[in-house]
Amino acid sequence: MESTRLTLRVTPKSSQDAIVGWQGDALKIKVRAAPENGRANAAVIAVLAEALGLPQKSVIIECGLTQEIP
């Protein structure tokens, strides 16, 4: 199975759930969810999965702002 890695810029607590577009090398996504208890990550997964026509279980967040990119 083929995989793709994207760099994202996520704006939590936004007025909408949407893919905004490219900001440099990163895809900018806005989500309504707050960055608490994984809510914003779950919202990002839902937005990406819908846009790509994939099941949510096929979208994985490898690391966040506080983690090093492997």
C-alpha positions in Angstrom: 0.0 0.0 0.0 1.3 3.5 -0.9 1.6 6.2 1.7 2.1 10.0 1.6 3.4 12.3 4.3 2.1 15.8 4.6 3.2 18.7 6.7 0.2 20.5 8.2 -0.5 23.8 9.8 -3.6 23.4 11.9 -5.6 26.3 13.3 -7.8 24.9 16.1 -10.9 26.7 17.6 -11.7 28.1 14.1 -15.2 29.0 12.9 -15.1 26.1 10.4 -13.6 22.7 9.5 -11.9 23.3 6.2 -8.7 22.9 4.1 -7.6 26.4 3.4 -4.8 25.7 1.0 -1.0 25.6 0.9 1.1 27.9 3.1 4.7 27.3 1.8 5.3 23.6 2.1 2.5 23.0 4.6 -1.2 22.3 4.0 -3.3 24.7 6.1 -6.3 23.2 7.8 -8.8 24.9 10.1 -10.9 22.9 12.6 -13.5 24.0 15.1 -12.3 21.6 17.8 -10.2 22.8 20.7 -6.7 21.2 21.1 -7.8 19.3 24.1 -7.9 15.5 24.7 -7.1 14.8 21.0 -10.3 16.6 19.7 -8.4 18.8 17.2 -6.4 15.8 15.9 -9.6 13.8 15.4 -11.1 16.8 13.5 -8.1 17.0 11.3 -8.3 13.3 10.5 -12.0 13.7 9.6 -11.4 16.7 7.3 -8.5 15.0 5.5 -10.2 11.7 5.2 -13.3 13.3 3.7 -11.3 15.4 1.2 -9.2 12.4 0.1 -12.2 10.0 0.0 -10.5 7.7 2.5 -11.8 6.0 5.6 -10.7 7.9 8.8 -8.7 4.8 9.9 -6.4 5.4 6.8 -5.3 8.8 8.0 -2.7 8.9 10.7 -1.1 11.8 12.6 2.5 10.8 13.2 3.5 13.7 15.4 2.4 17.1 16.6 4.1 20.4 17.4 5.8 19.1 20.6 7.2 16.0 18.9 10.2 15.5 16.6 9.5 14.4 13.1 11.0 11.0 12.6 
